[in-house]
Amino acid sequence: MSYQVLARKWRPQNFTDLVGQAHVVKTLSNALDSGRLHHAYLFTGTRGVGKTTLARIMARCLNCEQGVGSHPCGECHACIGIAEGRFPDLIEVDAASRSKVDETRDLMDNVQYLPVSGRYKVYLIDEVHMFSEKSFNALLKTLEEPPPHVVFLLATTEPKKLPITILSRCLQFNLMHLTPEQIAAQIRVILQAERIEADPGSIGLLAGAANGSMRDALSLLDQAIAYSAGRLDEAQVRAMLGSIDPAAIDDLLEALANHDAGALFAHIDQLAAHNPDYDSLLAALLTRLHQAAVAHVLPGDPCRMDAFIQCFLDRVSAEDVQLFYQIALNGRRDQALSPDPRSGFEMTLVRMLAFRPGEAPRDARQPNSATAATVVASPSPHAAAARPTARAEVKPQTQPQPQPQPQPGPGSSSALDTGEWQQIIDEMALAGLVRELAGHCVLKAHTPDKVHLSLAPTQEHLLKTSQKERLQKAIKDRFGEKVKLEITVEEIAGETPAQRRQREERQRQQEAVAAYSRDPGVRTIMENFNADLQMDSIRVKDPASGSGPAP
């Protein structure tokens, strides 16, 4: 096969060709030029941002026949051999397929031997987090004190899975996502070199669809060139990607601003004819509403205020925009619970039509007003149209009533919702260390496909693989096989179920001690026998388990 895919053909061969990652390039270049070389480097980041590419460039810089430096010649035997993947002193290891401890020991046994033809023997271990615990132990001692002719270059997408003993022995570089602008600029360079015509819209679509990955962008570019027969056109690229026309989202918002249910459903019918991904539609709607909200608080920024947003904000209040965003957010969470994706999408937009935040009259909001007022919003746009002179009715109350807030739908939760998470723990009938782990977490997010928990750093010792797997199984039994568990170790602002239980136990203990101290019989005994009340001897019955003596 003579054709070489763009991701391989345009792989950077030196630091100057690398797109983005300036903070990493600067550090490595200075270290190479000054001779301050470390024996182990760890490159972390998501797929397609340049981890393996940086490692290979480092191998060229270390073994170039012109000398160690940040600018390899690219013409010597070592540079060409590394570029073509046939340099004997660059040992590339795929940890996913060589995770057994015996294979790692065999690899480390060869570290002591001098390079065959290069200056350094370079071990490039990709996806190193796939190593087993015993493999990490076999690597540990060699990684800490390797021979002077050996350099380790490790790459991983999951640095949190690496033992701290490995992390502490490496210089770690976190590679960032590439911005759409950086990806688009590189695509333009490649298209110009390949002599392929493209309009700006198609390039922008490809850069956005790459999600920060240059490799994904070049793979999509290969696909787009084949799909459009050599000339990139925005309409064809959009059809290939299944992307949503921004004008269709603006049409939906236009109908919402006009309270026009007929136009709204007509636009939904047009979208349904193309069999769209309704979750992506809601995501695009949320993005547009976010742009409108930001434009409202930064009205002087021309980059955020396009013609449609300006017109939309002239007819829709900031409260409406916030309510639309919250309804769309909850609707996206509820998509998995709806009978079918389209009906879930339609109900989300119907809620936007049905619920409108009311506005209290000016005198009701004055601080010296004798009476407060609550606003009862019109139940529908049709009822509002029947009363054009008053958008809301006002009912006097003795005390101001809080405005109704949009409630989160099923499957959603906040990080501070301790009560709901405790109820879920009880329903899953957890016990032992698994219950301890769950009880020291807070529920950060709960979506149809993921339960996201936060664990305080002081309780990280509870996060063992076996306990996490048992908790994952319990969550799947409770919510379904598709639900994944994610636990992040971070500072927690709220109260965990365990902390809440401890607080309630202390409160019950204090109340029991106070009750004993006030008891007439106890006081009589203390006075007649010159006795003291041992506070530590008072035990309170646990209302959850029913165990322990009552006070």
LONUVEX-89419 format. One record per residue (C-alpha): x, y, z; residue number from 1; chain. Coordinates in pm, 1 decimal, decimal comma. Each point is the difference from the previous one (the first is absolute). Layout:
LONUVEX-89419
          u          v          w     i   ch
          X          Y          Z   NUM    A
...
//
This chain:
LONUVEX-89419
          u          v          w     i   ch
        0,0        0,0        0,0     1    A
      172,1      316,7     -121,9     2    A
     -226,1      258,9      166,8     3    A
      107,2      113,6      345,1     4    A
     -268,2      140,2      227,0     5    A
       33,8      365,4       95,2     6    A
       42,9      -72,1      371,5     7    A
      319,2     -195,9      -76,6     8    A
      119,8      210,0     -292,0     9    A
      -22,6      323,2      200,1    10    A
      131,7     -133,9      330,5    11    A
      241,9      268,3      134,5    12    A
      368,1      -92,4      -27,5    13    A
      136,0      277,5      224,7    14    A
     -118,6      242,1      264,7    15    A
      -63,6      283,9     -246,4    16    A
     -253,6     -211,1     -193,5    17    A
     -198,8      -82,4      314,3    18    A
     -332,4      182,2       31,6    19    A
      -70,7      138,3      347,2    20    A
      159,6     -129,2      323,8    21    A
      235,6      299,5       15,4    22    A
       53,5      -46,5      374,7    23    A
      131,3     -353,7      -54,3    24    A
      209,8       87,4     -304,0    25    A
      169,8      289,2      182,0    26    A
       93,7     -214,0      300,6    27    A
      132,3     -291,1     -205,9    28    A
      192,0      227,4     -238,7    29    A
      175,2      181,3      283,5    30    A
       85,6     -328,0      171,8    31    A
      144,8     -150,1     -318,7    32    A
      201,5      309,0      -91,1    33    A
      140,0       39,8      352,1    34    A
       67,6     -370,5       56,4    35    A
     -225,1      -18,8      308,0    36    A
     -157,3     -332,1      -94,1    37    A
     -218,7     -213,3      222,3    38    A
       -6,7     -378,2      -24,3    39    A
     -383,4      -33,3      -12,6    40    A
     -269,6      214,8     -160,2    41    A
     -376,7      -49,9       22,5    42    A
     -231,7      151,6     -264,3    43    A
     -368,0        9,0       90,6    44    A
     -308,4      122,1     -184,6    45    A
     -296,1     -113,2     -204,6    46    A
       34,1     -183,5     -330,5    47    A
      147,7      176,3     -298,4    48    A
      173,0      293,9      171,8    49    A
      359,9     -109,7      -66,9    50    A
      120,3     -225,0      283,3    51    A
      164,0     -269,4     -214,2    52    A
      112,5      258,2     -255,0    53    A
      181,1      199,1      269,2    54    A
      165,7     -316,8      125,9    55    A
      132,0      -87,2     -347,7    56    A
      126,3      353,0      -51,7    57    A
      180,0      -29,5      333,1    58    A
      158,6     -326,6     -117,6    59    A
      127,5      175,6     -314,9    60    A
      136,4      292,0      202,3    61    A
      188,8     -239,2      229,3    62    A
      147,3     -219,6     -276,0    63    A
       58,2      242,1     -288,6    64    A
      353,3      -47,2     -134,4    65    A
       45,2      377,4       -0,4    66    A
      -20,0        0,8      378,9    67    A
     -260,7       30,3      274,9    68    A
     -219,0      305,5      -51,8    69    A
     -351,0      124,6      -65,0    70    A
       49,0       12,8     -380,3    71    A
       78,8     -345,5     -142,6    72    A
      136,6        4,6     -352,2    73    A
     -257,2     -241,4     -143,3    74    A
      253,0     -136,7     -248,6    75    A
      233,3     -225,0      196,8    76    A
      -35,3     -374,3       43,3    77    A
     -156,3       35,5      346,2    78    A
     -255,8      266,2      -98,6    79    A
     -112,3     -190,0     -309,1    80    A
       -9,3     -331,5      185,0    81    A
     -218,5      140,6      277,4    82    A
     -232,8      166,1     -253,1    83    A
      -39,6     -329,1     -187,6    84    A
      -37,6     -210,3      315,6    85    A
      313,1     -214,0      -46,7    86    A
      248,6      151,6      243,6    87    A
      128,3     -284,3      224,8    88    A
       55,1      219,0      306,7    89    A
     -355,5      132,4        9,9    90    A
     -201,2     -275,1      169,2    91    A
     -372,6       73,9      -29,6    92    A
     -219,2     -198,3      239,2    93    A
     -378,5      -17,5       -7,9    94    A
      -88,4      -51,3      365,9    95    A
     -352,8     -109,3      -91,7    96    A
      131,1     -311,5     -176,6    97    A
      307,2      -58,3      220,0    98    A
     -141,3       45,1      348,8    99    A
      119,9     -330,5      147,3   100    A
      270,9       14,6      262,2   101    A
      218,7     -257,4     -179,7   102    A
        8,9      217,5     -312,1   103    A
       91,7      306,1      204,9   104    A
      281,2     -187,9      174,2   105    A
      138,6     -116,5     -335,2   106    A
      -10,4      359,5     -118,4   107    A
      185,1      127,8      306,7   108    A
      263,4     -274,2      -28,3   109    A
      120,8      161,2     -324,2   110    A
       35,8      348,0      149,0   111    A
      355,0      -65,5      115,3   112    A
      131,4      -53,0     -353,8   113    A
      148,9      294,5     -188,0   114    A
     -176,2      150,0     -306,8   115    A
       63,7     -174,3     -332,0   116    A
       53,1      308,0     -217,0   117    A
     -135,8      303,9      181,5   118    A
      109,5      216,6      287,7   119    A
     -290,0      -98,8      226,3   120    A
     -222,2     -302,5       26,4   121    A
     -350,7      147,6       14,5   122    A
     -297,3     -195,8      140,0   123    A
     -330,1      145,0     -122,2   124    A
     -282,3     -164,2      199,7   125    A
     -341,0       99,8     -135,3   126    A
     -319,3      -23,6      210,3   127    A
      215,7      -83,8      300,2   128    A
     -303,9        3,7      230,8   129    A
      -93,5     -342,2     -143,9   130    A
      287,5     -165,3      184,2   131    A
      -99,5     -232,3      282,0   132    A
      102,8       72,1      359,3   133    A
      276,9     -258,0      -17,9   134    A
      124,4      145,9     -329,1   135    A
       26,8      341,0      163,6   136    A
      198,8     -155,4      283,8   137    A
      235,1     -163,1     -252,1   138    A
       47,1      337,8     -171,7   139    A
       35,7      202,7      318,0   140    A
      362,6      -55,2       99,3   141    A
      135,3       30,5     -353,7   142    A
     -204,8      315,7      -55,0   143    A
      148,5      158,4      310,5   144    A
      367,3      -77,6      -71,0   145    A
       45,9      -96,9     -366,2   146    A
      343,6      -22,1     -164,9   147    A
      125,7      331,6     -140,5   148    A
      -62,9     -111,8     -358,8   149    A
     -375,2      -60,7       53,2   150    A
     -291,2      245,8      -19,5   151    A
     -362,1      -95,2       72,6   152    A
     -280,7      179,2     -185,2   153    A
     -344,4      -92,6      135,9   154    A
     -334,0      100,6     -151,8   155    A
     -348,6      -44,8      141,3   156    A
     -354,7      130,9      -25,8   157    A
      -76,3     -104,0      361,2   158    A
      267,1      143,6      233,0   159    A
     -223,6      -55,4      304,2   160    A
       37,9     -374,4      -47,1   161    A
      377,5       16,1       42,4   162    A
      145,4      -78,9      343,4   163    A
      135,9      301,5      182,7   164    A
      337,2     -175,5       15,8   165    A
       18,5       12,9     -381,2   166    A
     -118,6      361,0      -22,3   167    A
      259,1      116,0      252,7   168    A
      285,0     -137,2     -212,4   169    A
      -98,3      179,3     -322,6   170    A
      -13,7      353,1     -133,0   171    A
     -368,2       34,0      -86,6   172    A
     -130,8      210,9     -290,0   173    A
     -373,7       49,6      -41,0   174    A
      -90,9       55,4     -364,4   175    A
     -302,0      221,6      -54,2   176    A
     -290,8      -29,8     -242,1   177    A
       60,6      186,5     -324,0   178    A
     -232,5      291,4      -66,5   179    A
     -223,8       -0,7     -310,6   180    A
      202,3      295,8     -129,0   181    A
      328,3     -192,9       25,7   182    A
     -150,3     -302,7     -172,8   183    A
     -159,0      212,6     -272,9   184    A
      331,7      175,4      -69,9   185    A
      178,9     -334,8      -39,6   186    A
     -277,4     -132,8     -227,4   187    A
       41,2      305,0     -224,0   188    A
      375,4      -62,2      -22,3   189    A
      -55,6     -364,2      -93,7   190    A
     -269,9       77,4     -258,2   191    A
      220,8      259,3     -163,5   192    A
      289,7     -244,8      -17,3   193    A
     -226,2     -275,8     -132,8   194    A
     -156,1      243,2     -251,8   195    A
     -354,6      -62,9      114,2   196    A
     -259,6      276,0       -8,1   197    A
     -218,9       61,6      303,9   198    A
     -233,2      270,5      127,1   199    A
       43,5      145,3      351,3   200    A
     -323,7     -155,3      125,0   201    A
      112,7     -355,6      -70,1   202    A
      334,4       57,4      173,2   203    A
     -178,0      138,7      305,8   204    A
     -231,6     -300,9       16,3   205    A
      291,1     -244,0      -11,9   206    A
      194,8      194,8      265,0   207    A
     -301,2        5,2      231,6   208    A
      -82,2     -368,8      -49,0   209    A
      356,7     -100,5       94,5   210    A
      -60,7       90,2      368,8   211    A
      356,1      118,2       55,9   212    A
      173,2     -295,7     -169,1   213    A
      222,1       65,7     -302,1   214    A
        2,0     -367,9      -94,4   215    A
     -380,3       -8,7       -0,4   216    A
       -3,8      316,4     -209,8   217    A
      230,1     -150,0     -264,8   218    A
     -197,8     -324,7       -5,8   219    A
     -319,1      199,7      -56,1   220    A
      179,6      202,9     -266,4   221    A
       93,8     -320,3     -183,6   222    A
     -362,7     -111,4       16,0   223    A
     -130,5      338,3     -115,8   224    A
      235,9        7,7     -299,4   225    A
     -122,2     -341,1     -108,3   226    A
     -365,9       88,6       63,9   227    A
        8,4      327,3     -194,2   228    A
      212,8     -135,1     -288,1   229    A
      297,6      226,5       63,4   230    A
     -165,0      337,3       71,4   231    A
     -126,7       80,4      349,1   232    A
     -340,5      163,4       11,9   233    A
     -174,7      103,0      322,7   234    A
     -331,2     -164,9      -90,2   235    A
      166,5     -329,9      -90,0   236    A
      221,8       -1,1      309,5   237    A
     -301,9       77,5      216,5   238    A
     -188,7     -291,3     -158,1   239    A
      298,3     -231,2       52,8   240    A
       32,9       96,8      365,9   241    A
     -374,1        0,8       60,7   242    A
       37,9      349,3      144,1   243    A
     -293,8      227,9       65,9   244    A
      -44,7      315,3     -203,2   245    A
       28,0      293,8      243,3   246    A
     -284,8      167,4     -187,1   247    A
     -232,9     -282,6      109,7   248    A
       80,7       69,7      367,3   249    A
      -61,3      370,7      -56,8   250    A
     -338,3      -84,3     -155,5   251    A
      -99,6     -187,6      315,9   252    A
      103,4      291,9      220,2   253    A
     -183,4      240,2     -228,4   254    A
     -321,8     -198,4       42,6   255    A
       48,9       -7,8      378,7   256    A
       54,2      376,6        9,4   257    A
     -321,8       50,0     -199,0   258    A
     -199,1     -250,5      214,9   259    A
      -91,6     -167,2     -329,1   260    A
      -70,7     -370,1       65,8   261    A
      -98,7      -64,2     -361,6   262    A
      327,8      129,1     -139,3   263    A
      191,4     -184,6      270,4   264    A
     -146,0     -338,9      -92,3   265    A
       39,9       73,8     -370,7   266    A
      373,4       48,2       55,7   267    A
       13,9     -320,8      207,3   268    A
     -164,2     -188,2     -289,7   269    A
      263,2      136,0     -239,3   270    A
      279,4     -113,8      231,6   271    A
     -161,0     -342,9       50,7   272    A
        5,9      -61,1     -376,1   273    A
      380,7      -23,5       22,2   274    A
       -8,7     -251,3      290,0   275    A
      214,9      214,9      231,0   276    A
      162,9      -87,8      329,3   277    A
     -239,0      173,8      240,9   278    A
      259,4        6,4      276,9   279    A
      229,4      193,0     -234,2   280    A
     -290,7      231,9      -81,4   281    A
      -45,9       79,1      367,3   282    A
      376,1       49,7       37,7   283    A
       -1,3      245,8     -290,8   284    A
     -302,1      178,7      150,5   285    A
      183,3       27,6      334,2   286    A
      306,6      141,8     -175,1   287    A
     -208,3      266,6     -171,9   288    A
     -179,0       91,9      322,9   289    A
      337,1       24,5      174,8   290    A
      114,2      242,1     -268,7   291    A
     -313,4      207,1       52,9   292    A
       47,6        5,3      379,2   293    A
      363,2      108,7      -28,3   294    A
      -89,0      263,7     -260,7   295    A
     -259,4      138,2      241,0   296    A
      256,6       60,4      275,8   297    A
      268,0      118,9     -248,3   298    A
     -205,7      210,0     -240,2   299    A
      298,5      196,4     -128,1   300    A
      192,5     -303,9     -129,8   301    A
      -50,9      -19,9     -380,3   302    A
      151,1     -351,0      -12,1   303    A
     -291,1     -135,6      206,6   304    A
     -287,5      210,7     -136,4   305    A
      -97,1     -112,3     -350,7   306    A
     -310,8      126,4     -179,2   307    A
     -230,2     -280,5      113,7   308    A
      109,9       16,1      364,8   309    A
      -60,9      375,6       -1,6   310    A
     -350,4      -45,9     -139,0   311    A
      -70,5     -291,8      236,4   312    A
      102,3      194,5      311,4   313    A
     -214,1      295,9     -106,2   314    A
     -310,2     -219,4       35,4   315    A
      100,6     -243,8      275,5   316    A
       95,0      100,3      352,4   317    A
      310,3     -124,3      179,3   318    A
     -225,1     -203,2      232,1   319    A
     -154,7     -173,7     -301,8   320    A
      343,0      -91,9     -132,9   321    A
      100,8     -146,3      336,1   322    A
     -324,8     -195,7       25,7   323    A
       35,9     -132,5     -357,2   324    A
      354,5     -113,9       80,4   325    A
     -105,8     -179,2      319,7   326    A
     -292,7     -171,9     -172,6   327    A
      223,8     -113,2     -287,7   328    A
      261,2     -125,1      246,4   329    A
     -254,8     -205,2      193,2   330    A
     -158,0     -118,1     -323,8   331    A
      332,3     -135,0     -117,8   332    A
       40,1     -191,3      325,4   333    A
     -351,6     -141,1      -39,2   334    A
       45,9     -115,0     -360,8   335    A
       76,3     -358,0      103,3   336    A
     -327,3      -15,6      194,8   337    A
     -226,2      123,4     -280,6   338    A
     -196,5     -249,1     -215,4   339    A
      204,3       99,6     -304,6   340    A
      262,5      270,5      -68,5   341    A
     -229,1      220,6     -208,0   342    A
     -278,0       14,1      257,7   343    A
      254,5       85,6      269,4   344    A
      135,8      281,6     -218,4   345    A
     -349,5      129,3      -76,0   346    A
     -102,0       -1,5      367,4   347    A
      308,5      202,1       87,3   348    A
     -100,8      271,9     -246,3   349    A
     -364,3      -17,3      112,4   350    A
      117,5       71,6      356,2   351    A
      178,6      308,0     -129,6   352    A
     -328,6      117,8     -148,6   353    A
     -208,5      -86,4      305,0   354    A
      212,1      141,7      281,7   355    A
       85,8      368,6       -2,8   356    A
      149,3      192,8      291,3   357    A
     -242,5      276,5      102,9   358    A
       91,7      355,1       90,6   359    A
     -132,7      166,6      315,7   360    A
     -119,6      359,0      -25,7   361    A
      246,5      270,6       84,8   362    A
     -167,2      103,1      329,7   363    A
       -1,7     -359,5      125,2   364    A
      378,2       -6,7      -15,8   365    A
       49,4      318,9      203,7   366    A
      164,7      -67,9      340,0   367    A
     -252,6      224,9      187,5   368    A
     -306,6     -156,4     -155,6   369    A
     -261,1      -99,3      258,9   370    A
      -99,2     -313,0     -184,1   371    A
      203,4     -240,6     -205,1   372    A
     -122,2     -175,9     -311,3   373    A
       50,4     -325,7     -175,0   374    A
      -21,1      -40,4     -373,8   375    A
     -211,6     -271,1     -156,2   376    A
      126,3      -58,0     -352,6   377    A
     -233,4      -55,6     -292,4   378    A
      -49,1     -374,3      -47,8   379    A
       54,6       11,2     -374,3   380    A
       87,4      240,8     -282,3   381    A
     -362,7      -17,5     -116,1   382    A
     -125,6      122,1      340,1   383    A
      261,5      274,5       -5,8   384    A
     -119,4      110,5     -342,5   385    A
     -357,0       24,8      134,7   386    A
      121,6      258,1      254,1   387    A
      236,0      225,2     -197,8   388    A
      -12,5      282,7      254,4   389    A
      129,2     -204,9      296,6   390    A
      256,0     -276,8      -23,0   391    A
      -57,0     -112,1      360,2   392    A
     -265,5       14,4      266,5   393    A
       92,7      125,8      347,2   394    A
     -143,7     -144,9      321,3   395    A
       70,7      182,1      328,4   396    A
      155,1     -212,4      270,6   397    A
       98,4       68,1      358,2   398    A
      355,0     -122,1      -74,9   399    A
      191,8      -16,3     -328,1   400    A
      -14,3     -340,4     -162,0   401    A
      309,0     -141,2     -172,4   402    A
       -3,3      -20,7     -377,3   403    A
      -49,9     -355,6     -127,6   404    A
      329,7     -141,0     -115,7   405    A
       39,2     -266,8     -269,6   406    A
       41,4     -333,1      173,7   407    A
      272,6     -241,1     -113,3   408    A
     -138,1     -296,2     -186,7   409    A
       47,0     -366,5       92,7   410    A
      357,5     -110,1      -13,2   411    A
      144,9      336,5       95,5   412    A
      155,6      103,9      325,9   413    A
      233,2      253,8      151,0   414    A
      324,7      -54,8      183,3   415    A
     -159,2      114,2      326,4   416    A
     -308,1     -220,7      -18,7   417    A
      108,3     -217,0      293,7   418    A
     -346,8     -124,7       81,6   419    A
      -65,8     -144,0     -345,1   420    A
      341,7     -169,5      -14,0   421    A
      -56,0     -150,8      347,2   422    A
     -336,7     -132,6     -121,3   423    A
      168,1     -157,0     -304,2   424    A
      262,9     -161,7      227,9   425    A
     -275,5     -147,0      216,0   426    A
     -190,1     -129,0     -303,7   427    A
      312,4     -174,7     -131,0   428    A
       38,9     -173,9      339,8   429    A
      372,9       66,9       14,1   430    A
      202,1     -134,9      288,9   431    A
      353,9       -7,4      132,9   432    A
      277,3      192,3     -172,5   433    A
     -213,9       65,1     -307,8   434    A
     -252,5      185,2      215,1   435    A
      285,5      191,3      163,4   436    A
      128,9      106,0     -343,4   437    A
     -345,4      106,3     -117,6   438    A
      -74,6      177,8      327,6   439    A
      312,0      217,5      -27,1   440    A
      -94,3      112,0     -354,2   441    A
     -238,1      267,0     -119,3   442    A
     -213,1      -29,0     -311,0   443    A
      150,3      246,2     -245,7   444    A
     -205,2      -93,3     -306,8   445    A
     -256,2     -265,3      -90,0   446    A
      -81,4      -40,0     -369,6   447    A
     -168,8     -287,2     -187,0   448    A
      339,6     -146,7      -84,0   449    A
      224,0      101,7      290,3   450    A
        9,2       39,8      377,6   451    A
      277,4      245,1       91,8   452    A
      117,5        0,9      362,5   453    A
      252,3      223,1      178,5   454    A
      227,0     -137,3      273,5   455    A
      201,5      217,7      235,7   456    A
      380,6      -44,0      -16,9   457    A
        4,9      -95,8      369,4   458    A
     -211,9     -307,6      -81,9   459    A
      192,9     -106,8     -310,9   460    A
      117,4     -314,4      182,0   461    A
     -354,5     -136,5      -39,3   462    A
       26,9       15,6     -380,0   463    A
      125,6     -348,4      -70,1   464    A
      -64,0     -183,0     -325,3   465    A
     -205,2     -276,5      161,8   466    A
     -224,5      244,5      189,3   467    A
      -52,5      215,9     -307,5   468    A
      -91,5     -307,0     -207,6   469    A
     -253,5     -114,4      262,4   470    A
     -149,9      349,6       11,4   471    A
      -13,4        5,8     -382,6   472    A
     -187,2     -332,4        3,1   473    A
     -249,4      127,7      257,3   474    A
      -61,9      314,6     -206,0   475    A
      -53,9     -207,7     -315,2   476    A
     -246,7     -220,4      187,2   477    A
     -180,2      312,0      121,0   478    A
        0,3      215,2     -316,2   479    A
       78,9     -234,2     -291,6   480    A
      296,7     -159,5     -175,9   481    A
       78,2      310,7     -207,3   482    A
       63,9      221,9      302,1   483    A
      369,6       56,4       71,1   484    A
      156,1      106,3      328,6   485    A
      255,9      280,5       18,4   486    A
      169,8      100,2      325,1   487    A
      223,0      308,4       15,0   488    A
      218,2       88,2      296,4   489    A
      -47,9      369,6       76,3   490    A
      -83,8      241,8      276,3   491    A
     -369,2      -22,6       92,9   492    A
     -192,9      312,3       94,1   493    A
     -312,9     -179,6      120,3   494    A
      -75,4     -264,9      259,7   495    A
       40,9     -371,0      -67,8   496    A
     -250,0     -255,2      135,6   497    A
      268,2     -116,8      243,6   498    A
       57,3      352,3      127,4   499    A
     -373,5       54,2       26,9   500    A
      -39,0     -322,1      199,3   501    A
      283,1      100,4      234,9   502    A
     -153,5      343,6       51,1   503    A
     -340,7     -148,0       80,5   504    A
      158,0     -251,3      240,0   505    A
      180,0      279,5      184,4   506    A
     -323,4      195,6       20,0   507    A
     -191,1     -298,8      137,2   508    A
      280,9      -64,6      249,4   509    A
      -14,8      360,1      122,4   510    A
     -377,4      -17,4       33,9   511    A
       26,5     -328,8      194,0   512    A
      261,1      144,4      237,3   513    A
     -219,5      306,3       55,4   514    A
     -303,3     -221,6       62,7   515    A
      187,0     -209,0      259,4   516    A
      134,1      310,6      170,5   517    A
     -352,9      142,5       36,0   518    A
     -159,0     -329,6      113,4   519    A
     -127,5       42,2      362,7   520    A
       84,0     -359,7       96,1   521    A
      358,3       33,7     -124,1   522    A
       42,2      331,1      180,7   523    A
     -133,1     -152,7      323,5   524    A
      248,0     -288,2      -18,0   525    A
      288,9      239,4      -69,9   526    A
      -92,2      220,2      296,9   527    A
      -65,1     -281,5      251,9   528    A
      304,2     -209,8      -87,3   529    A
      235,5      279,4     -102,0   530    A
       23,4     -166,4     -340,0   531    A
      126,8      127,8     -335,4   532    A
     -166,2      -60,4     -334,5   533    A
      240,4     -171,2     -243,0   534    A
      -90,3      165,2     -328,1   535    A
      193,2     -254,9     -209,6   536    A
     -214,3     -282,6      135,6   537    A
     -317,0      136,7     -159,9   538    A
      -80,0     -178,7     -326,0   539    A
     -265,1      106,0     -246,8   540    A
     -216,6     -236,9     -200,4   541    A
       78,4       15,1     -373,1   542    A
     -333,6       78,8     -169,8   543    A
      117,3     -160,2     -324,5   544    A
      101,4     -336,2      141,5   545    A
     -195,3       -4,7      325,9   546    A
      314,9     -118,3      180,8   547    A
      140,0      134,7      325,8   548    A
     -176,6       76,8      324,9   549    A
     -238,8      288,8       14,2   550    A
       83,2      291,6      231,0   551    A
//
